[in-house]
């Protein structure tokens, strides 16, 4: 189970990186403070 969670986490991080490359940093600053 831990192995599948690690795989999901790594895919999520990879998705974050791909989306982050397309979005401006201002969006991430806003999202950080919104959370």
C-alpha beads as a LAMMPS data file, in Angstrom:
LAMMPS data file: protein, C-alpha beads

35 atoms
34 bonds

1 atom types
1 bond types

-500.0 500.0 xlo xhi
-500.0 500.0 ylo yhi
-500.0 500.0 zlo zhi

Masses

1 110.0

Atoms # bond

1 1 1 0.000 0.000 0.000
2 1 1 2.840 2.387 0.829
3 1 1 4.351 1.628 -2.564
4 1 1 1.180 2.610 -4.420
5 1 1 0.863 5.771 -2.319
6 1 1 4.442 6.674 -3.205
7 1 1 3.661 6.163 -6.893
8 1 1 0.582 8.374 -6.648
9 1 1 2.583 11.016 -4.800
10 1 1 5.349 10.993 -7.403
11 1 1 2.795 11.293 -10.224
12 1 1 1.081 14.150 -8.374
13 1 1 4.402 15.973 -7.952
14 1 1 5.177 15.457 -11.640
15 1 1 1.761 16.852 -12.556
16 1 1 2.346 19.860 -10.291
17 1 1 5.658 20.521 -12.038
18 1 1 4.113 20.296 -15.515
19 1 1 1.207 22.574 -14.601
20 1 1 3.526 24.928 -12.711
21 1 1 5.653 25.398 -15.804
22 1 1 2.569 26.676 -17.652
23 1 1 1.309 28.987 -14.904
24 1 1 2.832 32.255 -13.636
25 1 1 4.382 32.359 -10.190
26 1 1 1.744 34.870 -9.076
27 1 1 -0.863 32.119 -9.355
28 1 1 1.122 29.867 -7.013
29 1 1 1.605 32.709 -4.511
30 1 1 -2.153 33.318 -4.515
31 1 1 -2.897 29.611 -4.194
32 1 1 -0.414 29.265 -1.321
33 1 1 -2.048 32.052 0.675
34 1 1 -5.546 30.832 -0.209
35 1 1 -4.784 27.404 1.262

Bonds

1 1 1 2
2 1 2 3
3 1 3 4
4 1 4 5
5 1 5 6
6 1 6 7
7 1 7 8
8 1 8 9
9 1 9 10
10 1 10 11
11 1 11 12
12 1 12 13
13 1 13 14
14 1 14 15
15 1 15 16
16 1 16 17
17 1 17 18
18 1 18 19
19 1 19 20
20 1 20 21
21 1 21 22
22 1 22 23
23 1 23 24
24 1 24 25
25 1 25 26
26 1 26 27
27 1 27 28
28 1 28 29
29 1 29 30
30 1 30 31
31 1 31 32
32 1 32 33
33 1 33 34
34 1 34 35
